[in-house]
Amino acid sequence: MRCMKQNQVGGHCVSDEDDDGDEAATAVVVVTPILKPFFLLIFLSFFLFFHLFVSSKKAPNSAAAAAATPPLIRIRPGFRSYDDYIKLQLNKTLNPRLRRVWATRDWDRKVRVFARFFSELKAEGLLTNASAALCVGARLGQEVAALRGLGVAGALGMDLVPAPPLVVAGDFHAQPFPDDHFDFEFSNVFDHALYPERFVAEVERTLRPGGVAVLHVAVHRRGDKYSANDLLGGVDGLVALFKRSELVRVRKVDGFGLDTEVVLRKKQQETMKKNN
């Protein structure tokens, strides 16, 4: 091949002739050194991809599995301080329209529904007329009225805003009662707890050994805009918080938007000491 103009490309002569044969030959000479590493890179990439694919079938990706597993209890964002959280809860509790509805139109209906739930618990031996009973987050006290109507004369409610004579003032994150005080505690406001572990710890602290805790929660739907947490994937996250209690049962209910009833019993003192 005759070179009219010479350029050094990879140590070879590159011709600028307009001869078709020479141009074809030149193309082979110039492109071949470039394509070899290109094809090698494609081959190595394919081999690496195949290796990773086979390896992923043998062992799960722990990072991906962790990312795919949601937390069992999700705290809703947006609370800058505990005061902000309390203000939101009070916006519901002190809402004049809601309080009027709770005290009139809703009163008899809710008392009847609560009475049915508590009657079933009495039939199972989980509640008696002699029980010292507390309703946590009782608003105006429909559940307290239901308990007293069934003969549980010692029933009492607790809420941020008192509603005498059925409900006294108290924060469920720090109950104003001594240790081992109640035989029975009921609540349908667990979803309003900003610190679920504190909510549960206070229930266990104020329950006597052998005492029963009953919670109505939403598992298959979100709570209202005043809720501070959501249960995800069942009640396992809730049950796991009860360190000093044993699960009695879980069942489906229809309780004012809450679909699941969880019943736990605080361990006897001897059992707790043995486990510790």
C-alpha positions as CSV (number, residue, x, y, z in Angstrom):
1,M,0.0,0.0,0.0
2,R,1.3,3.4,-1.0
3,C,1.0,6.3,1.5
4,M,0.2,9.7,0.1
5,K,0.0,11.2,3.6
6,Q,1.2,9.4,6.6
7,N,-0.1,9.5,10.1
8,Q,1.0,7.2,12.8
9,V,-2.0,5.4,14.3
10,G,-1.0,2.6,16.5
11,G,2.3,2.4,14.6
12,H,0.7,1.8,11.2
13,C,0.6,3.9,8.0
14,V,-2.8,5.4,7.2
15,S,-3.5,6.3,3.6
16,D,-5.7,9.2,2.4
17,E,-6.1,7.7,-1.1
18,D,-9.6,7.6,-2.6
19,D,-8.9,4.0,-3.7
20,D,-11.8,1.7,-2.4
21,G,-9.5,-1.2,-1.7
22,D,-7.0,0.9,0.2
23,E,-9.8,2.5,2.3
24,A,-11.2,-0.9,3.2
25,A,-7.7,-2.1,4.2
26,T,-7.1,1.0,6.2
27,A,-10.4,0.6,8.0
28,V,-9.4,-2.9,9.1
29,V,-6.0,-1.8,10.2
30,V,-7.3,1.1,12.3
31,V,-10.5,-0.2,13.8
32,T,-9.3,-3.7,14.8
33,P,-7.1,-2.5,17.7
34,I,-10.0,-0.5,19.0
35,L,-12.7,-3.3,18.7
36,K,-10.7,-6.0,20.5
37,P,-10.8,-4.4,24.0
38,F,-14.4,-3.3,23.3
39,F,-15.5,-6.9,22.6
40,L,-13.5,-8.1,25.6
41,L,-15.2,-5.6,27.8
42,I,-18.7,-6.8,26.6
43,F,-17.7,-10.4,27.3
44,L,-16.4,-9.6,30.8
45,S,-19.5,-7.6,31.6
46,F,-21.8,-10.5,30.5
47,F,-19.7,-12.9,32.6
48,L,-19.9,-10.7,35.6
49,F,-23.7,-10.2,35.2
50,F,-24.2,-14.0,34.9
51,H,-22.1,-14.6,38.0
52,L,-24.0,-12.1,40.0
53,F,-27.3,-13.6,38.8
54,V,-26.4,-17.1,39.8
55,S,-25.0,-15.9,43.2
56,S,-28.3,-14.0,44.0
57,K,-30.2,-17.2,43.5
58,K,-28.0,-19.0,46.1
59,A,-28.2,-16.4,48.8
60,P,-30.7,-13.5,49.4
61,N,-29.4,-9.9,49.3
62,S,-29.6,-8.9,53.0
63,A,-29.7,-5.2,52.2
64,A,-32.6,-5.7,49.8
65,A,-34.4,-7.9,52.2
66,A,-34.1,-5.3,55.0
67,A,-35.3,-2.5,52.7
68,A,-38.3,-4.6,51.6
69,T,-39.3,-5.3,55.3
70,P,-41.2,-2.3,56.7
71,P,-41.0,-1.5,60.4
72,L,-43.8,-3.1,62.5
73,I,-44.9,0.2,64.0
74,R,-44.4,3.4,62.0
75,I,-44.4,6.7,63.8
76,R,-46.0,9.4,61.8
77,P,-43.7,12.3,61.0
78,G,-44.4,16.0,61.6
79,F,-44.2,16.4,65.3
80,R,-41.4,18.9,66.1
81,S,-41.9,18.5,69.9
82,Y,-44.0,16.8,72.5
83,D,-46.0,20.0,72.9
84,D,-46.9,19.9,69.2
85,Y,-48.2,16.4,69.7
86,I,-50.2,17.3,72.8
87,K,-51.8,20.3,71.0
88,L,-52.9,18.0,68.1
89,Q,-54.5,15.6,70.5
90,L,-56.2,18.4,72.4
91,N,-57.6,19.8,69.1
92,K,-59.7,16.6,68.9
93,T,-60.5,16.2,72.6
94,L,-61.6,19.8,73.1
95,N,-63.4,20.2,69.7
96,P,-66.8,21.5,70.8
97,R,-68.6,19.8,67.9
98,L,-67.1,16.4,68.6
99,R,-67.7,16.7,72.3
100,R,-71.4,17.5,71.6
101,V,-71.7,14.5,69.4
102,W,-69.9,12.2,71.9
103,A,-72.2,13.4,74.7
104,T,-75.5,13.1,72.7
105,R,-75.9,11.3,69.4
106,D,-73.0,8.9,69.9
107,W,-73.4,8.2,73.6
108,D,-76.0,5.4,73.7
109,R,-74.7,3.7,70.6
110,K,-71.1,3.5,71.9
111,V,-72.1,2.4,75.4
112,R,-74.1,-0.5,73.8
113,V,-71.2,-1.5,71.6
114,F,-68.7,-1.3,74.5
115,A,-71.1,-3.3,76.7
116,R,-71.2,-6.1,74.2
117,F,-67.3,-6.3,74.1
118,F,-67.0,-6.2,77.9
119,S,-69.8,-8.8,78.3
120,E,-67.8,-11.2,76.1
121,L,-64.7,-10.6,78.2
122,K,-66.6,-11.3,81.4
123,A,-67.9,-14.5,79.9
124,E,-64.3,-15.6,79.3
125,G,-63.3,-14.8,82.9
126,L,-61.0,-11.9,81.8
127,L,-63.1,-9.3,83.7
128,T,-65.3,-9.5,86.8
129,N,-67.5,-7.1,88.7
130,A,-64.7,-6.9,91.4
131,S,-62.1,-5.8,88.8
132,A,-60.4,-2.5,89.3
133,A,-60.7,-1.3,85.7
134,L,-59.1,1.5,83.8
135,C,-60.1,2.8,80.4
136,V,-57.1,4.6,78.8
137,G,-57.9,7.5,76.6
138,A,-61.6,7.4,77.5
139,R,-62.6,10.9,76.2
140,L,-66.0,11.5,77.8
141,G,-66.2,8.0,79.3
142,Q,-68.6,5.8,77.2
143,E,-66.6,2.7,77.9
144,V,-66.5,3.5,81.6
145,A,-70.3,3.9,81.6
146,A,-70.6,0.5,79.8
147,L,-68.4,-1.2,82.5
148,R,-70.3,0.4,85.3
149,G,-73.6,-0.6,83.7
150,L,-72.4,-4.2,83.7
151,G,-71.6,-4.1,87.4
152,V,-67.9,-3.2,87.3
153,A,-68.4,-0.5,89.8
154,G,-64.7,0.4,90.2
155,A,-64.3,1.3,86.5
156,L,-62.5,4.6,85.9
157,G,-61.4,6.5,82.7
158,M,-58.3,8.6,82.0
159,D,-57.7,11.2,79.4
160,L,-55.8,14.4,78.8
161,V,-59.0,16.4,79.6
162,P,-61.0,15.1,82.6
163,A,-64.7,14.4,82.3
164,P,-66.0,14.0,85.8
165,P,-67.3,11.8,87.3
166,L,-66.2,9.1,84.8
167,V,-62.8,10.3,83.6
168,V,-59.8,11.8,85.4
169,A,-56.9,13.8,83.9
170,G,-53.8,11.9,82.8
171,D,-51.3,11.3,80.1
172,F,-51.1,7.6,78.9
173,H,-47.3,8.1,78.4
174,A,-47.1,8.6,82.2
175,Q,-50.1,7.4,84.0
176,P,-50.9,9.1,87.4
177,F,-51.4,5.8,89.2
178,P,-49.2,3.6,91.4
179,D,-47.7,0.3,90.4
180,D,-49.8,-2.8,90.4
181,H,-53.0,-0.8,90.8
182,F,-55.5,-2.3,88.2
183,D,-56.9,-5.7,87.4
184,F,-58.1,-4.7,83.9
185,E,-57.1,-2.0,81.4
186,F,-58.8,-1.2,78.1
187,S,-57.8,1.2,75.4
188,N,-58.8,1.9,71.8
189,V,-56.4,4.8,71.4
190,F,-53.1,3.0,71.0
191,D,-52.7,4.6,67.6
192,H,-52.6,8.0,69.3
193,A,-49.4,7.1,71.2
194,L,-46.4,9.1,70.1
195,Y,-44.2,6.7,72.1
196,P,-45.8,3.3,71.8
197,E,-43.2,1.6,74.1
198,R,-44.0,4.1,76.9
199,F,-47.7,3.6,76.4
200,V,-47.3,-0.2,76.9
201,A,-44.8,0.2,79.7
202,E,-47.3,2.3,81.7
203,V,-50.0,-0.3,81.1
204,E,-47.8,-3.1,82.4
205,R,-46.6,-1.0,85.3
206,T,-50.0,-0.1,86.6
207,L,-51.5,-3.6,86.0
208,R,-51.3,-6.1,88.9
209,P,-49.7,-9.4,88.2
210,G,-52.3,-11.6,86.4
211,G,-54.1,-8.4,85.3
212,V,-55.6,-8.2,81.8
213,A,-54.9,-5.6,79.1
214,V,-57.3,-5.3,76.1
215,L,-56.5,-3.1,73.1
216,H,-58.6,-2.4,70.1
217,V,-56.4,-1.4,67.1
218,A,-56.5,-0.8,63.4
219,V,-54.5,-3.4,61.4
220,H,-56.0,-3.3,57.9
221,R,-56.7,0.4,57.7
222,R,-55.0,3.7,58.8
223,G,-56.2,5.6,61.8
224,D,-57.5,9.2,61.6
225,K,-55.5,12.4,61.2
226,Y,-54.9,12.5,64.9
227,S,-53.1,9.1,65.0
228,A,-49.4,9.2,65.8
229,N,-48.5,5.7,64.7
230,D,-49.6,2.9,62.4
231,L,-49.4,-0.8,62.8
232,L,-47.9,-2.5,59.7
233,G,-48.3,-6.1,58.9
234,G,-50.4,-7.2,61.8
235,V,-50.1,-6.9,65.6
236,D,-46.7,-8.5,66.0
237,G,-45.1,-5.1,66.7
238,L,-47.6,-4.3,69.4
239,V,-47.4,-7.6,71.1
240,A,-43.6,-7.5,71.1
241,L,-43.7,-4.3,73.2
242,F,-45.4,-6.2,76.1
243,K,-42.2,-7.5,77.8
244,R,-44.0,-8.5,81.1
245,S,-47.1,-10.0,79.6
246,E,-48.3,-13.1,77.6
247,L,-50.6,-13.0,74.7
248,V,-54.1,-14.5,75.4
249,R,-55.7,-14.1,72.0
250,V,-56.2,-11.9,69.0
251,R,-59.6,-11.6,67.2
252,K,-61.4,-9.5,64.6
253,V,-63.9,-6.9,65.9
254,D,-65.9,-4.0,64.5
255,G,-65.1,-1.2,67.0
256,F,-65.6,2.2,65.5
257,G,-63.1,1.9,62.8
258,L,-60.8,-0.5,64.7
259,D,-60.8,-4.0,63.4
260,T,-58.7,-6.1,65.8
261,E,-58.8,-6.9,69.5
262,V,-55.6,-7.9,71.3
263,V,-55.8,-9.5,74.8
264,L,-52.8,-9.9,77.0
265,R,-52.2,-11.0,80.6
266,K,-49.5,-9.6,82.8
267,K,-47.2,-12.4,84.1
268,Q,-47.3,-13.4,87.7
269,Q,-44.4,-12.1,89.8
270,E,-42.8,-15.5,90.2
271,T,-42.8,-16.1,86.4
272,M,-41.3,-12.7,85.8
273,K,-38.5,-13.3,88.3
274,K,-37.8,-16.7,86.8
275,N,-37.5,-15.3,83.3
276,N,-35.3,-12.5,84.5
